[in-house]
Amino acid sequence: YLDKAIIEIKVKTNAFSNEIITIQDNKKYLVNITIEPEKGKANKRFTSLLAKFFKIHQKNIEIIKGIKSKNKIIRIN
């Protein structure tokens, strides 16, 4: 059901733990990650966490909006 899905996600960096929280009937997500947002490290951790959550390969997740923002829109290919 995730093929070519577009998903809105809010990312919180420097969190206590890495976790994904679904909001509004699985249409929006809050992702907490423990890493700081520097040099793309947070985005790598973010996409890695999403890949495990959705049980897909990390290369199938594309950040299409918000690469440097806490509010992101991703596409799952």
Disulfide bonds with the S-S distance in Angstrom:
none
